């Protein structure tokens, strides 16, 4: 029997090193053959292997495998870790004998460890502590198999894979969602059901695993002050009781929904307490997206509390107050450090999801309304939520606005960022919401606002509801509270709108000047050069820049109207003369962001300096590497690019020699090849921007032939050749000869 026992255990440990497909298929079979004692021995090893515990590695690749890059691996992993999959079947089998698994506090994220050591924990954790009786300190958590797996799953998201493994950056974008992303959605939807009549699957799983039992108060001494572990006020405690025990409700949600309780606490505490201070790495974009899933599903879970008559209603009422405690410092720190590039929209979407719980109400799901049309509801539930979370509505906006004030709004990427801020403003402009926020600010007028602590997380259920007042306790703000609709903010918005208006007028002037310049340049061309440019549209940076500039004025105009309407500020009317007189820095010397010779404090650069420098910016991107345009065939662009690279690699000496010739061959070469240039770009191999440069010699690019205009031109000649000579080869040869003739004529 012992030999058979060792054989199964060793076989499982051996399979952990097999390829993913074979590993999952073999383990699925072997798990069914193992008894409880064998599963107890192998379960921690399997979990640590899955999540790369110990070496903080990729593990089984849950955060690097996507449907697009490895569809077979994706399906296998998702099935293996699904709520009804083999890994959860092991968890549920190990619950029967109340088997416990330990996890040391050192393995927990910094903020959770600190929360436990300082006594800032909820009653949920009181049953999980493993205490050193000699030192009277908490040294580890003692968890059942389900909690052990879920906690490790949550911790896995906090590993900075995007920095440790640069290849992971390839999948951390909106279009490459990983197995981990879909598993997160699956777990939260299953264990935090939004419908009151929903059943957590599978049902009837060991309902007594966390049955409420009297637990005496133990005067445990943490490592740091305060001297004794604090008992959370979220629990109901009878101080006059002779036996000094916790008194819990007779109908506890633990009996009926202990898995929901575990998922709610572990996900919120692990993710929303992510440490985003200046000394630590920023989380990945994927982490922000899974946190947004948590926010949305928690709102859906909590919003059906008013129609839920099951014991789970207690958890539904506690869900949103639990998020409120750690969310503000997490969001504020993240927004303060996140780069203002395209990925910043992920953080904004997280904020918008949190401050709009009415978008995820159970009423909306019953009516099957269009989510995009859901606006602020005057329901008392949501008014209470706004009062409890006022600081998340107002101070986040006040906090991020100065970052946008420093942007150069003559650049399309920055204007797109402004457009995302306008999207936030549109949310605040929902019917009735500005009035409610203004009323909430006035009700706290003159008070030094504070915020809820974990020990007050049931204020929503008791004191606040009974008295009608809302406390902001324990989380102090060094900068105080800046009213969102106060005079200071009004002045800030006025200056901000003036800056946007100046940028809009500057871009319009530049568009007019550039258009006139292009028209004069086009008139100077000969007839053959006009035809050539019409057929083979140039892929120059100037053309790309002109297309971008044409989009900017409309976006800026929309931004001014939206922000002005939100704060009741008139859009300023600034003439050209006012721009010159109101921007004294416009006449200062130009600067370069790429210049390392002199010290440059970018934080003190005014938008006017940025505008003045815009005209002197030179192209720094290889035209052959510009994004694929709508008038190009994507397949041909990629194919011809690979062909061009091979030809440049093989004939680079001949191409360079032709480029510098002064005869007719040199003139033709300079019409066909791209000239030498210095390409510059910012690379982020380890999450930090680094300026990279590359000297490019004269080179061939066949991208011209990928445009639909060129393809149409070649097709016409092929048809003519087939009609006249019954072969398309003659048409192709004729097209090449015509092209060379045009190039020859355009060379003079």
Protein Blocks (a to p, Z undefined) as FASTA:
>chain_A
ZZmmmmmmmmmmmmmmmcfklmmmmmmmmmmmpcfklmmmmmmmmmmmmnopojlpnkno
lmmccfklommlmmmmmmmmmmklmklmmmmmmmmnopacdddfklpcfklmmmmmnopa
cfklmmmpccdfklopafbdcddfklmmmmmmmmmmmpcfklmmmmlmmmmcfklccfkl
mmmmmmmmmmmcfbfkbccddehiakllmgccdddddddddfbdcfbdcddfkbccdfkb
mklpadddfbdfklmmmmmmmmmmmmmmmmmmpccbfkbccddfklmmmmmmmmmmmmmm
mmmmmmccbfklmmmmmmmmmmmmmmmmmmmmmmmmpccbfklmmmmmmmmmmmmmmlmc
fklmmnopafklpccdfbfklmmmmmmmmmmmmmmmmmmmmmmmmpcfkbfklmmmmmmm
mmmmmmmmpghklmmmmmmmmmmgoiacddddfklmmmmmmmmmmnopacdehiacfklp
adfkbmklmmmmmmmmmmmmmmmmmmmmmmmmmmmmmmmmmmmpcfklmmmmmmmccfbf
klmmmmmmmmmmmmmmmmmmmmmmmnopacddddfklmmmmmmklmpccddfklmkbccd
fklpcfklmmmmmmmpccfbdfklgccdfkbcfklmmmmmmmmmmmmmmmmmmmmmmmmp
cbfklmmmmmmpccdddddddddfkopacdddddddddddfklmmpfklmmmmmmmmmmm
mmmnopaklmmmmmmmmmmmmmmmmmZZ
